[in-house]
Amino acid sequence: MLELALKWLMAYLLGSLMGALLIGRLKGVDIREQGSGNAGGTNALRTQGKAFALGVVVIDVAKGWFAAGVLPALALPGIAPLEMETGVPSRDWLAAGCAAAAVVGHVFPVWYGFRGGKGAATVIGALLGLAPAFVLPALAAWFVVVCATGFVGFGTTVAMATLPVQAWLAQAPLATLCLSLALTAFVAWAHRSNFARMRAGTENRASKLWLFAPKA
């Protein structure tokens, strides 16, 4: 169990490395003080431009991929492998836990006062490492919803909701199904402010993707 605990902690600390804040420090800006106040790719794009946002997304996806796809298999000096302690099936829970910990680290980063992003890019990275077949359907759902409504946060939540459906249809391991359910609920909760603004009619829309945007 020591390997499990250490790797989950390492995944959380890795998730706490925020792309927006790392690049922002180089540029001398904190995007949490601009736009929506979110340290994620969407706010980075709106406030800092495409190059900045691309760098943010690359970092946030990469850390999710590393946490779920690489970290679980790394040997830790002096630590007994999990198989020797609790059996091979526990590797699924180790990987799922690392993925979840990285997303939690992104939303509540210890390095930045627990004020982070909303987890979408890190979830995509984790899926690339854990269940890459789930990524394209999730992205397709996001694209369709954003084109239809213009709401990025709503599209992200719908994309996350496809994950447990895909896990169930694919008869994925129980750990993956539980992870997909937990991530769906967590990302929806992280976007609660977006839903509040949608109800109030003040939520920004992605006008370049929104098919029904009013003509200028």
TAVEN-V549889 format. One record per residue. N is the residue number from 0. RES is the residue in one small letter. SS is DSSP state (A for helix, B for strand, O for the rest). PSI is psi as a letter, one per 40 degrees, with the letter a starting at -180 (* if undefined). NEAR is the number of other ideal C-beta (glycine too) atoms within 8 Angstrom. Layout:
n = (N & N)
res = (RES & RES)
ss = (SS & SS)
psi = (PSI & PSI)
near = (NEAR & NEAR)
This chain:
n = (0 & 1 & 2 & 3 & 4 & 5 & 6 & 7 & 8 & 9 & 10 & 11 & 12 & 13 & 14 & 15 & 16 & 17 & 18 & 19 & 20 & 21 & 22 & 23 & 24 & 25 & 26 & 27 & 28 & 29 & 30 & 31 & 32 & 33 & 34 & 35 & 36 & 37 & 38 & 39 & 40 & 41 & 42 & 43 & 44 & 45 & 46 & 47 & 48 & 49 & 50 & 51 & 52 & 53 & 54 & 55 & 56 & 57 & 58 & 59 & 60 & 61 & 62 & 63 & 64 & 65 & 66 & 67 & 68 & 69 & 70 & 71 & 72 & 73 & 74 & 75 & 76 & 77 & 78 & 79 & 80 & 81 & 82 & 83 & 84 & 85 & 86 & 87 & 88 & 89 & 90 & 91 & 92 & 93 & 94 & 95 & 96 & 97 & 98 & 99 & 100 & 101 & 102 & 103 & 104 & 105 & 106 & 107 & 108 & 109 & 110 & 111 & 112 & 113 & 114 & 115 & 116 & 117 & 118 & 119 & 120 & 121 & 122 & 123 & 124 & 125 & 126 & 127 & 128 & 129 & 130 & 131 & 132 & 133 & 134 & 135 & 136 & 137 & 138 & 139 & 140 & 141 & 142 & 143 & 144 & 145 & 146 & 147 & 148 & 149 & 150 & 151 & 152 & 153 & 154 & 155 & 156 & 157 & 158 & 159 & 160 & 161 & 162 & 163 & 164 & 165 & 166 & 167 & 168 & 169 & 170 & 171 & 172 & 173 & 174 & 175 & 176 & 177 & 178 & 179 & 180 & 181 & 182 & 183 & 184 & 185 & 186 & 187 & 188 & 189 & 190 & 191 & 192 & 193 & 194 & 195 & 196 & 197 & 198 & 199 & 200 & 201 & 202 & 203 & 204 & 205 & 206 & 207 & 208 & 209 & 210 & 211 & 212 & 213 & 214 & 215)
res = (m & l & e & l & a & l & k & w & l & m & a & y & l & l & g & s & l & m & g & a & l & l & i & g & r & l & k & g & v & d & i & r & e & q & g & s & g & n & a & g & g & t & n & a & l & r & t & q & g & k & a & f & a & l & g & v & v & v & i & d & v & a & k & g & w & f & a & a & g & v & l & p & a & l & a & l & p & g & i & a & p & l & e & m & e & t & g & v & p & s & r & d & w & l & a & a & g & c & a & a & a & a & v & v & g & h & v & f & p & v & w & y & g & f & r & g & g & k & g & a & a & t & v & i & g & a & l & l & g & l & a & p & a & f & v & l & p & a & l & a & a & w & f & v & v & v & c & a & t & g & f & v & g & f & g & t & t & v & a & m & a & t & l & p & v & q & a & w & l & a & q & a & p & l & a & t & l & c & l & s & l & a & l & t & a & f & v & a & w & a & h & r & s & n & f & a & r & m & r & a & g & t & e & n & r & a & s & k & l & w & l & f & a & p & k & a)
ss = (O & A & A & A & A & A & A & A & A & A & A & A & A & A & A & O & O & O & A & A & A & A & A & A & A & A & A & O & O & O & A & A & A & O & O & O & O & O & O & O & A & A & A & A & A & A & A & A & O & A & A & A & A & A & A & A & A & A & A & A & A & A & A & A & A & A & A & A & A & O & A & A & A & O & O & O & O & O & O & O & O & A & A & A & A & A & O & O & O & A & A & A & A & A & A & A & A & A & A & A & A & A & A & A & A & A & A & O & O & A & A & A & O & O & O & O & O & O & O & A & A & A & A & A & A & A & A & A & A & A & O & O & A & A & A & A & A & A & A & A & A & A & A & A & A & A & A & A & A & O & O & A & A & A & A & A & A & A & A & A & A & A & A & A & A & A & A & A & A & O & O & O & O & A & A & A & A & A & A & A & A & A & A & A & A & A & A & A & A & A & O & A & A & A & A & A & A & A & A & A & O & O & O & O & O & O & O & O & O & O & O & O & O & O & O & O)
psi = (e & d & d & d & d & d & d & d & d & d & d & d & d & d & d & e & h & h & d & d & d & d & d & d & d & d & e & f & i & h & e & e & e & i & b & e & e & h & f & a & d & d & d & d & d & d & d & e & i & d & d & d & d & d & d & d & d & d & d & d & d & d & d & d & d & d & d & d & e & d & d & d & e & h & h & h & h & e & h & h & i & d & d & e & d & e & i & d & d & e & d & d & d & d & d & d & d & d & d & d & d & d & d & d & d & d & d & g & h & d & e & f & f & f & g & a & a & e & e & d & d & d & d & d & d & d & d & d & d & d & g & d & e & e & d & d & d & d & d & d & d & d & d & d & d & d & d & d & d & e & h & d & d & d & d & d & d & d & d & d & e & e & d & d & d & d & d & d & d & e & f & i & i & d & d & d & d & d & d & d & d & d & d & d & d & d & d & d & d & d & e & d & d & d & d & d & d & d & d & e & f & e & h & i & i & g & d & d & d & h & d & f & h & i & h & *)
near = (7 & 7 & 13 & 12 & 8 & 10 & 15 & 11 & 9 & 10 & 17 & 13 & 10 & 13 & 17 & 14 & 12 & 15 & 15 & 15 & 13 & 10 & 13 & 12 & 7 & 6 & 8 & 5 & 8 & 7 & 16 & 9 & 6 & 9 & 8 & 8 & 8 & 11 & 13 & 14 & 14 & 11 & 15 & 15 & 11 & 9 & 8 & 11 & 6 & 6 & 6 & 12 & 13 & 8 & 10 & 15 & 11 & 9 & 13 & 18 & 13 & 9 & 16 & 22 & 13 & 12 & 18 & 19 & 12 & 9 & 13 & 11 & 4 & 7 & 5 & 8 & 4 & 3 & 9 & 7 & 8 & 12 & 9 & 5 & 9 & 6 & 5 & 5 & 7 & 12 & 10 & 11 & 10 & 13 & 14 & 14 & 12 & 16 & 18 & 12 & 14 & 19 & 17 & 11 & 17 & 18 & 12 & 9 & 16 & 9 & 6 & 11 & 4 & 7 & 7 & 13 & 15 & 11 & 13 & 13 & 16 & 16 & 13 & 13 & 18 & 16 & 16 & 13 & 15 & 13 & 10 & 8 & 7 & 14 & 10 & 7 & 9 & 15 & 10 & 8 & 13 & 12 & 10 & 9 & 13 & 15 & 9 & 8 & 10 & 12 & 13 & 10 & 13 & 14 & 15 & 13 & 12 & 11 & 13 & 14 & 11 & 12 & 13 & 11 & 8 & 15 & 13 & 9 & 6 & 9 & 4 & 10 & 7 & 6 & 10 & 13 & 12 & 9 & 12 & 14 & 9 & 9 & 15 & 13 & 8 & 13 & 16 & 11 & 7 & 9 & 13 & 8 & 7 & 12 & 10 & 8 & 11 & 11 & 6 & 7 & 6 & 4 & 10 & 6 & 9 & 10 & 7 & 4 & 9 & 12 & 6 & 5 & 8 & 3 & 3 & 2)
